[in-house]
Amino acid sequence: MTAPAPLAAASLLQLIWLASPALPVGGFSYSEGLEAGVEWAGVTTENAASDWIVDQLHVSQARSDLPVLAQAIVAWRVGDLDRVRALNDWVLATRETSELRLQTEQMGKSLADWLRNLNADRPEHLAAVDRLAALPPTYPIAFSLAVAHTGASVRDGLLASAFGWAENMVQAALKAVPLGQSAGQRILARLAGEIPAAVDAALACGDAQRQSFSPMLAILSARHEAQYSRLFRS
């Protein structure tokens, strides 16, 4: 069997950079409903937290944000701004609570600002960042432009995005459940094994199959907006 061509070092490092929780977009301040799950849905153990995040990966991310990301990377690379705008509008329309919508808007704007600073000496990239900022962008659309500027494949871009999301969710679980570092690493190891299948499902998901439907998560997110004591913004 022929081994796949290795990803160029520069592209690989850019994907690692984009996936890092240290990226200054504010992801650390959101739990995407997990904190409310701790309060009201029994997410109080390592196993429960692990199941929660894995389910969210397959039921939410693989059917919604990851398919949008895949389609938007292609649209940016071929210059189809109408397609980018339509995907961005879809993300906004499918956020089921105000705090989930504020999350994608805030993180999208922050990533657009980061891209502007990063590409200050690249006029051809700055033009795309200007078009991104004018949308205004949601986070999956902003992330798609960041990936489009690398030499990475769409699948590699989705793997990076999913792993970055997983790290943020595990960090939220460590604080909210709470859990120890070893438990967090076990959950992350499980997620690393689940992510390739979630990415493949997202790549196979067309417009007709793409969906954002997780009603219990929406209910918990709405409850979180008025939760008495909380660490996270979602």
C-alpha positions in Angstrom: 0.0 0.0 0.0 1.2 3.5 -0.8 1.5 5.8 2.2 -0.3 9.1 2.0 1.9 12.1 1.1 3.1 13.8 4.3 1.7 17.2 5.1 4.3 20.0 4.5 5.9 21.1 7.8 4.7 24.7 7.5 1.1 23.6 6.9 1.3 21.1 9.8 2.5 23.7 12.2 -0.2 26.1 11.1 -2.8 23.5 11.9 -1.3 22.8 15.3 -1.3 26.6 15.9 -5.0 26.9 14.9 -5.9 23.9 17.1 -4.2 25.3 20.2 -6.3 26.4 23.1 -3.8 29.3 23.5 -5.2 30.8 20.3 -6.5 34.2 21.5 -10.2 33.8 20.5 -11.7 33.2 23.9 -12.6 29.6 23.5 -11.5 28.8 27.1 -14.4 30.9 28.5 -17.2 28.7 27.0 -18.4 25.2 28.0 -21.1 24.9 25.3 -23.7 23.7 27.8 -21.5 21.4 29.7 -21.6 23.6 32.9 -25.4 23.4 32.8 -25.1 19.7 32.2 -23.2 19.4 35.5 -25.9 21.3 37.3 -29.0 19.6 35.8 -28.1 16.6 33.7 -25.9 14.5 36.0 -22.6 15.2 34.3 -20.7 14.7 37.6 -18.2 11.9 36.9 -15.4 11.2 34.5 -17.5 8.6 32.6 -20.5 11.0 32.3 -18.3 13.8 31.1 -16.6 11.6 28.6 -19.9 10.4 27.2 -21.3 13.9 27.1 -18.5 15.3 25.0 -18.3 12.3 22.7 -22.0 12.5 22.1 -21.7 16.3 21.4 -18.9 15.5 18.9 -21.0 13.1 16.9 -24.5 14.6 17.3 -23.6 18.3 17.1 -20.2 19.0 15.7 -20.2 16.3 13.0 -23.6 17.3 11.7 -23.3 21.0 12.0 -20.1 23.0 12.4 -17.7 20.5 10.9 -19.7 20.2 7.6 -19.9 24.0 7.4 -16.2 24.2 7.9 -15.5 21.7 5.2 -17.7 23.4 2.7 -16.5 26.9 3.6 -12.8 26.0 3.1 -13.6 24.9 -0.5 -15.6 28.1 -1.0 -12.8 30.4 0.2 -10.3 28.6 -2.0 -12.4 29.0 -5.2 -13.4 32.5 -4.3 -17.2 31.8 -3.9 -18.1 34.5 -1.5 -21.9 34.0 -2.0 -21.4 30.4 -0.7 -19.4 31.6 2.2 -22.1 34.1 3.1 -24.8 31.5 2.9 -22.9 29.1 5.2 -22.3 31.9 7.6 -26.0 32.8 7.6 -26.9 29.2 8.3 -24.6 29.1 11.3 -26.3 32.2 12.7 -29.8 30.9 12.1 -29.1 27.6 13.8 -27.7 28.8 17.1 -30.5 27.8 19.4 -29.9 30.2 22.3 -28.6 33.7 22.6 -25.4 32.7 24.4 -24.5 30.1 21.8 -25.0 32.7 19.1 -22.9 35.2 21.0 -20.2 32.6 21.4 -19.8 32.0 17.6 -20.0 35.7 16.9 -17.4 36.7 19.5 -15.0 33.9 18.6 -15.5 34.6 14.9 -14.7 38.3 15.3 -11.6 37.5 17.5 -10.3 35.0 15.0 -10.8 37.6 12.2 -8.8 40.1 14.2 -6.1 37.6 14.8 -5.9 36.8 11.0 -5.7 40.5 10.2 -2.7 40.9 12.5 -1.1 37.7 11.2 -1.4 38.7 7.6 -0.5 42.4 7.9 2.2 42.0 5.3 0.2 39.9 2.9 -2.2 42.1 0.9 -3.8 39.2 -0.9 -4.7 37.5 2.4 -5.9 40.8 3.9 -8.4 41.2 1.2 -10.0 37.9 2.2 -9.9 38.9 5.8 -11.7 42.2 4.9 -14.4 40.1 3.2 -14.6 37.9 6.2 -15.0 40.8 8.7 -17.8 42.3 6.6 -20.1 39.3 7.0 -19.7 39.6 10.2 -18.2 36.1 10.7 -19.2 33.1 12.8 -16.4 31.0 14.2 -16.6 28.1 11.7 -16.4 30.5 8.8 -13.5 32.4 10.3 -11.7 29.1 11.0 -12.3 28.0 7.4 -10.5 31.0 6.1 -7.6 30.3 8.4 -7.4 26.8 7.0 -7.9 27.9 3.4 -4.7 30.0 3.7 -2.6 26.9 4.6 -1.6 24.1 2.3 -3.6 21.6 4.3 -6.3 19.3 3.0 -9.9 19.9 4.0 -9.8 16.7 6.1 -6.7 17.8 7.9 -8.3 21.2 8.6 -11.3 19.4 10.1 -9.2 17.2 12.2 -7.4 20.2 13.7 -10.6 22.0 14.4 -12.2 19.0 16.1 -9.2 18.4 18.2 -9.0 22.0 19.3 -12.7 21.9 20.2 -12.1 18.7 22.1 -9.3 20.2 24.1 -11.4 23.2 25.1 -14.3 20.9 26.1 -12.0 18.7 28.3 -10.6 21.8 29.9 -14.1 23.0 30.7 -14.9 19.6 32.2 -11.8 19.7 34.4 -13.1 23.0 36.0 -16.8 22.4 36.0 -17.3 18.7 37.0 -14.5 19.0 38.4 -12.0 16.4 37.3 -8.3 15.8 37.7 -5.7 16.0 34.9 -5.4 12.3 34.5 -9.1 12.0 33.9 -8.9 14.8 31.4 -6.2 13.0 29.5 -8.2 9.7 29.4 -11.2 11.7 28.0 -9.0 13.4 25.4 -7.5 10.0 24.4 -11.1 8.7 23.8 -11.9 11.8 21.8 -8.8 11.4 19.7 -10.0 7.9 18.7 -13.5 9.2 17.9 -12.6 12.3 15.9 -11.6 10.7 12.6 -15.0 9.0 12.2 -16.7 12.3 13.1 -14.7 14.1 10.5 -15.4 11.5 7.8 -19.1 11.8 8.6 -18.9 15.6 8.3 -17.1 15.3 4.9 -20.0 13.2 3.6 -22.6 15.6 4.9 -24.2 17.7 2.2 -26.5 20.7 2.5 -29.6 18.4 2.7 -28.1 16.4 5.6 -26.5 19.2 7.5 -28.5 20.0 10.7 -28.3 21.6 14.1 -30.8 19.7 16.3 -29.9 18.9 19.9 -33.0 20.0 21.9 -31.8 19.0 25.3 -28.5 20.9 24.8 -30.6 23.9 23.8 -32.7 23.7 26.9 -29.7 23.4 29.1 -28.0 26.3 27.3 -31.1 28.4 27.9 -31.1 27.5 31.6 -27.4 28.4 31.8 -28.2 31.9 30.8 -29.9 32.3 34.2 -27.8 29.9 36.2 -27.1 31.3 39.6 -23.4 30.5 39.8 -21.3 29.8 36.8 -17.7 29.8 35.5 -18.3 29.9 31.8 -20.1 32.2 29.3 -22.0 29.2 27.7 
